[in-house]
Every structure is written in C-alpha cells, then in structure tokens.
Amino acid sequence: MKQLLPVHNKPAVRHCAETVISSGIGDVVVVLSPIGSDIVTAINDLPLNIVFNENQESEMAVSVRTGLRALDPSSSGVLICLCDHTLVLPETIRTLVNLHAEDPHEIIIPVYNNKKGHPTLFPKKVMTEVMQGLTLRDVIQKDPERVLQVDIADEGVILDMDTMEDYQKISQRTIP
C-alpha cells in the first residue's frame, strides 16, 4: 500500500495528514477502505475523523461522498487531498483556504509550471453535485467559469506517487 510507504521517516498518509493539520484545517476527515487497519494505526493518534468506504472497488467519487457525510455541516469548503501528494506545503494549503475565504464560490486548483495539481478546494455548495452522482472531474468540467487556477510556487502539488519511480524521487527530496 503506497499510503504506508515511508516519506521522510513516516508513512505517506501520516505525512499528508500532518501537513493538512499543521496548515490550520480543523475538520480533517480521512477516508479508508475496510482493509486499511494498518493505515488507521499510522494516524489514529492525530486529531482527525477516520471513516470507511465499504466498497473498496469503487471510484474516488464514492470515497469523497463518504467523507462528505462525515464533515462538519458548517464547513464552507472541502479540500480534497490525496495522500500520494505528500510534499504539498502547509503554506500552499493556507493559500488555497485564504483564496476560498475571499471567494467561497470558486473551485480552486493549484498550478505549478502550467500543470494542474492537488489538493483542490471545492465550495461545499458545489459538493452537492458530487452527492448527486457526479465525479470531481465532472464538477470541474461542468462550469469552467467557477474554476480558479492559481499559480503556486510549490512543486509538491504535482508530485505524486503513482509509480515506484515516482516514490523514489519523492523520498529523495528534502522538505523545505
């Protein structure tokens, strides 16, 4: 499981969760498959809510819907973070959150060197479309006028661990 691969001496999922928490996000929900007990062990001492997507063969939108059900109803936005993007900086997350505070109606996508990255911040109102069956990609493509692409000086937004080669590159990088 790539979520448990060590990144700077800790499991990737823990590294990602700690980054989100240190950025100031107060309502953190982690969605796992039912076979994620080792992942639970890696993060269960952190101030977050762990929920399970019982259908481990499902698409990502099902996990997002599962997480949405566990969110604080007063949340104005939802930051979708992928644990294979472990080098995103807390400052990047704070930038996205601050932009959301300025305009809570836009979908905010970080961009590094003209490449779209993660995490993406969605207005909670937009997430009702996901609850109605659309995928995140569908929601983004549905109305390009509500999408704000933000240039970010953080290569971490485009570095993911899709292959072992990707993982090796990430594990060799230093954290600023």
JOPEUR-V710475 format. One line per field, one symbol per residue. ss: DSSP state (2 for helix, 1 for strand, 0 for the rest). burial: + if it has 16 or more other ideal C-beta (glycine too) atoms within 10 Angstrom, else -. Layout:
# JOPEUR-V710475
ss: ???
burial: ???
This chain:
# JOPEUR-V710475
ss: 02220110011222222222220000001111100022222220000011111000000222222222220000001111000000000222222222222200001111110011111111122222222000022222220222111110002220000002222222220000
burial: -++++-+--++++++++-+++-+-+--++++++--+--+--++----+-++++-------++++++++--+-----++++++++++++++-++-+++-++-----+++++-+----++++++++-++-++---+-+--++------++-+-+-+-++++++-----+--+------
